[in-house]
């Protein structure tokens, strides 16, 4: 578990310096993003910082990737916001704790490799949908509207937003626009200074200048939006305190009362916790794979799931929301020269120092600037170019899966979108596999062995997998054989798999041919399928059924039967 960390300490002259610089670079990027993503999830910004500090350090030390940087991510927003709206902060932390337990179980059961089976159209569909939802939710603060930050019904939110456009505040729009322009323009410079930091600096300076020009000017900031109380003393913005121990079930629900803990509550939180775990597994393993491609290393997917699980179990007790690896921060970590998980530790320590030392400055960040920052994140996450490319070149079944996942993510929720998308993708796969499986009765002129066969012997050839979607159709021709047929050679040399439906269909065919006095020779079976059949009713029997290794052996058996 700590092998990569020890490797990072092996050469302090080079590795530690590279990791320290990389950690500081990623820490600067993570500072505003962590707060913005917590706000987007419906909780105060300090909980995002707690997540990045505790989760970033703990997951790096316990996980299976040397380069992943974990913390709050944009992918979680569409799952976490409805949980916060319905169950409050306490329910959100309990859901995160449950998801951590699920991730640990997935890692112990070695399910890390199964995450790779999620089809590409499904992944692009729900990530694009998440990007669209996050971008739409930022319009509230970009326009300075007084609306609820979001809830379970996205359509209602859009309707309310459209009805409030006449109340948009020009000053908020100006600050958000300046921040957005600064981020986009700075990205073109390819400067080592993160564009998000430059954008926020422009937003803060713009707010200060407007305030100096007009003392009556006011703009929503982190300090005016969020408040805290420490030892009976109230404050605004982010509390200048490190993460501290809390009991999640003592935190408030949506009504401001301690949420408590009960079996019905845990049962109601289990579906969203499962969605958090599945998305967290997908995101973290995708990040690890990308990091491997950039560095030429290999991660352990199961250890990574266990590390993510441990982090998400512990983080709620220190006030953190669900965490997973963040692709942009992980890529920045690698590009900055990281060598080991030490960079993630430095990133967490930097955020801790910034939280304690810079809390008054963080309180002055305009909410419109935070919204502009998240708007850029949402656009990058929407993967518009991949979305268009699939629609342009992919088969219709994949296009339908993509559009279905995208629409359901936006209008319903991500859990339904992924479930329906995986079902559609499975049906498309089954249909394509059925099309690959064929069967035919070979005429004497169409096969090198068929011409020399004695009268009354035919070859029936099956190509492709035999499973529930195709078995009956592929074997149906055996039931329509002419009356003069005495022996059938069933050539299964091109059959790659056979499920229980195919076995039952073959048993039925054997019984039918036996009643008609037709001898069946099954040839070309792989050892695995042969062992499977020997445990069923499809067994060799004199005058009924024989197994042959290949078509030559089957022809020899047929000649012996017909003599």
Residue pairs with C-beta under 8 A, 6 or more apart in sequence:
1 61
1 62
1 303
1 307
2 61
4 66
4 340
4 341
5 61
5 340
5 341
5 342
7 15
7 66
7 339
7 340
8 15
8 16
8 19
8 66
8 339
8 340
8 341
8 342
9 15
9 16
9 340
9 342
14 339
15 339
15 340
15 342
16 342
18 337
18 338
18 339
18 343
19 337
19 338
19 339
19 340
19 342
19 343
19 346
20 342
20 343
20 346
21 336
21 337
22 333
22 336
22 337
22 338
22 339
22 343
22 346
23 333
23 338
23 342
23 343
23 344
23 345
23 346
23 347
23 349
23 350
24 346
24 347
24 350
25 192
25 194
25 332
25 333
25 336
26 69
26 329
26 332
26 333
26 336
26 343
26 344
26 347
27 346
27 347
27 348
27 350
27 351
27 354
28 194
28 197
28 350
29 194
29 196
29 197
29 328
29 329
29 332
30 52
30 56
30 69
30 71
30 326
30 329
30 347
30 351
31 49
31 197
31 350
31 351
31 354
32 196
32 197
32 200
32 365
32 370
32 373
33 48
33 71
33 72
33 196
33 326
33 329
33 373
33 377
34 45
34 48
34 49
34 51
34 52
34 71
34 72
34 351
35 45
35 46
35 48
35 49
35 222
35 238
35 362
35 365
35 370
36 45
36 48
36 370
36 373
36 374
36 377
37 48
37 72
37 73
37 74
37 76
37 77
37 374
38 44
38 45
38 46
38 47
38 48
38 49
38 51
38 72
38 321
39 45
39 48
39 367
39 370
40 74
40 77
40 81
40 134
40 137
40 138
40 374
41 48
41 72
41 76
41 77
41 80
41 81
41 84
41 92
41 321
42 80
42 81
42 84
42 85
42 92
42 149
42 150
43 84
43 89
43 92
43 321
44 226
44 228
44 238
45 222
45 226
45 238
45 362
46 228
46 238
46 239
46 319
46 355
47 89
47 319
47 320
47 321
48 71
48 72
48 321
49 238
49 351
49 354
49 355
50 243
50 315
50 318
50 319
50 320
51 71
51 72
51 315
51 320
51 321
51 322
51 323
52 70
52 71
52 72
52 323
52 347
52 348
52 351
53 242
53 243
53 320
53 348
53 351
53 352
53 355
54 243
54 311
54 314
54 315
54 318
54 320
54 348
55 70
55 71
55 311
55 312
55 315
55 320
55 323
56 69
56 70
56 71
56 323
56 344
56 347
56 348
56 351
57 344
57 345
57 348
57 349
58 307
58 310
58 311
58 314
58 315
59 68
59 70
59 307
59 308
59 310
59 311
59 323
59 325
59 344
60 68
60 69
60 70
60 307
60 341
60 344
60 345
60 348
61 307
61 341
61 345
62 303
62 306
62 307
62 310
62 311
63 70
63 284
63 303
63 304
63 306
63 307
63 308
63 311
63 341
64 288
64 299
64 300
64 301
64 302
64 303
64 304
64 305
64 306
64 307
65 284
65 287
65 288
65 291
65 292
65 299
65 300
65 304
65 325
66 291
66 295
66 297
66 299
66 338
66 339
66 340
66 341
67 288
67 291
67 294
67 295
67 297
67 330
67 333
67 334
67 338
67 343
68 284
68 287
68 288
68 291
68 299
68 304
68 325
68 330
68 344
69 325
69 326
69 329
69 330
69 332
69 333
69 343
69 344
69 347
70 284
70 308
70 311
70 323
70 324
70 325
70 326
70 344
71 323
71 326
71 329
72 321
72 322
72 323
73 283
73 323
73 324
73 325
73 326
74 130
74 131
74 134
74 374
74 377
74 378
74 381
75 127
75 130
75 279
75 283
75 324
75 381
76 276
76 279
76 280
76 321
76 322
76 324
77 130
77 133
77 134
77 137
78 129
78 130
78 133
78 134
78 409
78 413
78 414
79 272
79 275
79 276
79 279
79 413
79 414
79 415
80 92
80 276
80 321
80 322
81 137
81 149
81 150
81 151
82 150
82 151
82 152
82 272
82 413
83 91
83 92
83 95
83 269
83 272
84 91
84 92
84 254
85 150
85 151
85 152
85 254
86 152
86 254
87 94
87 95
87 253
87 254
87 259
87 265
87 269
88 251
88 252
88 253
88 254
88 255
88 256
88 259
89 251
89 252
90 248
90 249
90 250
90 251
90 252
90 253
90 258
90 259
91 253
91 254
91 259
91 265
91 269
92 321
92 322
93 246
93 248
93 251
93 316
93 319
93 320
93 321
94 248
94 249
94 259
94 261
94 265
94 266
94 269
94 316
95 269
95 272
95 273
95 276
95 322
96 273
96 276
96 312
96 315
96 316
96 320
96 321
96 322
96 323
97 248
97 312
97 313
97 316
97 317
98 266
98 269
98 270
98 273
99 273
99 274
99 276
99 277
99 280
99 312
99 322
100 277
100 308
100 309
100 310
100 311
100 312
100 313
100 314
100 315
100 316
101 309
101 313
102 273
102 274
102 277
102 309
103 277
103 280
103 281
103 305
103 306
103 308
103 309
103 312
104 305
104 306
104 309
104 310
104 313
105 309
106 112
106 277
106 281
106 305
106 309
107 302
107 303
107 304
107 305
107 306
107 307
107 308
107 309
108 302
108 306
110 302
111 302
111 305
112 281
112 285
112 300
112 301
112 302
112 304
112 305
113 301
115 281
115 282
115 285
115 301
116 285
118 282
118 418
118 422
119 398
119 401
119 421
119 422
119 425
120 390
120 398
121 390
121 394
121 398
121 399
121 401
121 402
121 405
121 421
121 425
122 401
122 402
122 405
122 418
122 421
122 422
122 425
123 282
124 383
124 386
124 387
124 390
124 402
124 405
125 401
125 402
125 403
125 404
125 405
125 406
125 409
125 417
125 421
126 405
126 406
126 409
126 414
126 417
126 418
126 421
127 381
127 382
127 383
128 381
128 382
128 383
128 384
128 386
128 387
128 406
128 409
129 405
129 406
129 407
129 408
129 409
129 410
129 414
129 417
130 378
130 381
130 409
130 414
131 378
131 379
131 380
131 381
131 382
131 383
132 378
132 382
132 406
132 409
132 410
133 154
133 378
133 409
133 410
134 374
134 377
134 378
134 381
135 374
135 375
135 378
135 379
135 382
136 154
136 157
136 158
136 161
137 149
137 150
137 157
138 371
138 372
138 374
138 375
138 378
139 145
139 161
139 371
140 147
140 149
140 161
140 371
141 172
141 176
141 220
141 367
141 368
141 370
141 371
142 172
142 173
142 176
142 368
142 371
142 372
142 375
143 165
143 168
143 169
143 172
143 173
143 176
144 167
144 168
144 169
144 171
144 172
144 173
144 219
144 220
144 368
145 161
145 164
145 165
145 167
145 168
145 169
146 164
146 167
147 157
147 160
147 161
147 164
148 157
148 160
150 157
151 157
152 413
154 410
154 411
155 411
171 210
171 217
171 219
172 219
172 220
172 366
172 367
172 368
173 368
174 206
174 210
175 203
175 206
175 207
175 210
175 219
175 366
175 368
175 369
176 203
176 366
176 368
176 369
176 371
176 372
177 372
178 202
178 203
178 206
179 199
179 200
179 202
179 203
179 206
179 366
179 368
179 369
179 372
179 373
180 199
180 372
180 375
180 376
182 195
182 198
182 199
182 201
182 202
182 203
183 195
183 196
183 198
183 199
183 372
183 373
183 376
184 195
184 376
186 193
186 195
186 198
186 199
187 195
194 332
195 376
196 373
196 376
199 369
199 372
199 373
199 376
200 365
200 369
200 370
200 373
202 369
203 365
203 366
203 368
203 369
203 372
204 364
204 365
204 366
204 369
206 366
207 219
207 221
207 364
207 366
208 364
210 217
210 219
211 217
211 219
218 224
219 366
219 367
219 368
220 366
220 367
220 368
221 237
221 363
221 364
221 365
221 366
221 367
222 237
222 238
222 362
222 363
222 364
222 365
222 367
222 370
223 236
223 237
223 363
223 364
224 236
225 367
226 236
226 237
226 238
227 234
227 235
227 236
227 237
228 234
228 235
228 236
228 237
228 238
228 239
229 235
230 239
230 241
236 363
237 359
237 360
237 362
237 363
237 364
238 355
238 359
238 362
238 363
239 359
240 355
240 356
240 357
240 359
240 360
241 355
241 356
242 352
242 355
242 356
243 318
243 319
243 320
243 352
244 318
244 319
245 317
245 318
246 317
246 318
246 319
247 317
248 259
248 316
248 317
249 258
249 259
249 260
249 261
250 258
250 259
251 258
251 259
252 258
252 259
253 259
259 265
271 415
272 415
274 415
275 414
275 415
275 418
276 312
276 322
277 309
278 418
279 324
279 414
280 308
280 312
280 322
280 323
280 324
281 305
281 308
281 324
283 324
283 325
283 326
283 327
284 304
284 305
284 308
284 324
284 325
285 299
285 301
285 304
285 305
286 325
286 327
287 325
287 326
287 327
287 330
288 299
288 301
288 304
288 325
288 330
289 299
290 327
290 330
290 331
291 297
291 299
291 330
291 331
291 333
291 334
292 298
292 299
294 331
294 334
294 335
295 334
308 323
308 324
308 325
311 323
312 322
312 323
315 321
315 322
315 323
328 377
328 380
329 347
333 343
333 344
333 347
336 343
354 362
387 402
387 406
390 398
390 399
390 402
391 399
391 402
391 403
394 402
395 428
397 424
397 428
397 431
397 432
398 425
398 428
400 424
400 428
401 421
401 424
401 425
401 428
404 417
404 420
404 421
404 424
405 417
405 418
405 420
405 421
406 417
407 417
408 416
408 417
408 420
408 421
409 417
430 469
431 469
433 464
433 465
433 467
433 469
433 470
434 469
434 470
434 473
436 463
436 464
436 465
437 462
437 463
437 464
437 465
437 466
437 470
437 474
438 462
438 463
438 464
438 474
439 460
439 461
439 462
439 463
439 473
439 474
439 475
439 477
440 460
440 461
440 477
441 458
441 459
441 460
441 477
441 481
442 450
442 458
442 459
442 460
442 461
443 450
444 450
444 451
444 453
445 451
447 459
447 461
449 459
449 551
449 552
449 555
450 458
450 459
452 555
453 459
453 555
453 558
453 559
454 558
454 559
454 562
455 484
455 562
456 484
456 485
456 486
456 487
456 562
457 485
457 486
457 487
457 488
457 489
457 558
457 562
458 481
458 485
458 487
458 488
458 489
459 488
459 489
459 491
459 551
460 477
460 478
460 488
460 489
460 490
460 491
461 491
461 494
462 474
462 475
462 490
462 491
462 492
462 494
462 495
463 494
463 495
464 470
464 474
464 494
464 495
464 496
465 495
465 496
465 497
465 498
466 474
466 475
466 492
466 495
466 497
466 498
466 499
466 502
466 505
467 497
467 498
467 499
467 501
467 502
468 499
468 500
468 501
468 502
471 498
471 499
471 501
471 502
471 505
471 506
472 501
472 505
475 502
475 505
475 506
475 509
478 488
478 490
478 509
478 512
478 513
479 509
479 512
481 488
481 516
481 518
485 518
486 517
486 518
486 519
486 561
486 562
487 518
487 519
487 520
487 521
487 558
487 561
487 562
488 513
488 518
488 519
488 520
488 521
489 521
489 523
489 548
489 551
489 554
489 555
489 558
490 520
490 521
490 522
490 523
491 523
491 524
491 551
491 554
492 522
492 523
492 524
492 525
492 529
493 523
493 524
493 525
493 550
493 551
494 524
495 524
495 525
495 526
495 529
496 526
497 529
498 506
498 529
498 532
498 533
503 532
503 533
503 536
503 538
506 533
506 538
507 536
507 537
507 538
509 520
510 520
510 537
510 538
510 544
510 545
513 519
513 520
514 544
519 543
519 544
519 545
519 546
519 561
520 544
520 545
520 546
521 545
521 546
521 547
521 548
521 554
521 557
521 558
521 561
522 533
522 538
522 545
522 546
522 547
522 548
523 547
523 548
523 549
523 550
523 551
523 553
523 554
524 548
524 549
524 550
524 551
524 554
525 533
525 547
530 547
533 539
538 545
539 545
540 546
540 547
546 557
548 554
548 556
548 557
